[in-house]
């Protein structure tokens, strides 16, 4: 059974998360970019520069919750704050992304 996840950005539910593979000059670089879709705002990419994340985006908080593990928990339980790269790794570890 595959895990199911929920996502939030600044405490607001994010119905869609997009993970795209980066290409430079038509060749895959191995990096991935995370974008989110928020109702009323639209789709936008979240900066993946880890060194700037804490300083530049201190007020932007990306969170995930593995709903499979927290199935019977309260709505506020189980949320983990992550950077975009960490989220990609969590989803890959859960078998939801293929790095090939």
N, C-alpha and C positions, 0 to 999 in steps of 0.2 A: 504494500500500500504506500503510495507516494504521500509525502507530507504536504499539508496545506498551510499557506502563510498569509498573514495580514500585514499591511504596511501603513505607516503614518509618517507624515512630514509636518513638523511643528504641531503635533497632536491631532492633525486632521487626517481622517481616513483617506488613503490613496487606493482607488479601485484598480489601477493598472500600474505595473512597473515594467519598463522595457530595458532589456540588456542587449546592447548592440556591440558587435565586434568592430574594433577600430581597423581602418585600412589607410595606408599611406602609399600613394602612387599605385593603387590597385592591389597592394600586398597586405595581408593580415599581419598585424604587429604583435598579436597576443594579448593586447590590452582590451578591456571592455569598458563601455560607457553605460551609465545608468541614467535613465530618464523616467520621470513620473508623470502621470496624468491626474490632474485635480479638477473636479467638476467646477465649472465656472471660470477656470483659469486656463486650462488646456495642458498641453504636453510641453515639458521643458527638461533639459538635461541638468543633472546635478554635477557640479564640478568634482573631479576625482583627484585633485591634487592634495594628497594626504598631508603635506607639510603646511598647507594653507587652511585645511579644514577647520581646525580648532580656532584659529585666529580670525579668518575671514567669514566663517559661517557659524559663529558661536550661537547665533539665534536660530539657525536652521538645523533642526534635529531630525535625522532620518532614523526610523525605528522599524523593527520587524517583530513578529511573534509567530512561532510555530503553533498554529491552531490545533494540530494533531496532538501535540504534547500538552497543550493547555485547554483541552476541549471543554472541561467542566469548570474552568476557573472564572473568576470575575473578569469583567471587561478590561480592567486596568492591570491585571496580572500578566506576567510573562513577557513584557516588552523589553527588547534589547536595543540600545542605541548603537549604531554602526556608521562607519564611513561607507561610501559607495563601493570601494574595493572589498571591504569586509562583507558587505551584503552579497556581492558576486560570489565570494568564497563560500558563504553559508548556503547559498542556493546550489552551488556546484557540489558541495559536500552532501546535500540532500538528494542529489541525483537529478536535479531539475535543469541543469545546464551541462552542455557537453563542450569540453575545451578543444576538441579536435576539429 
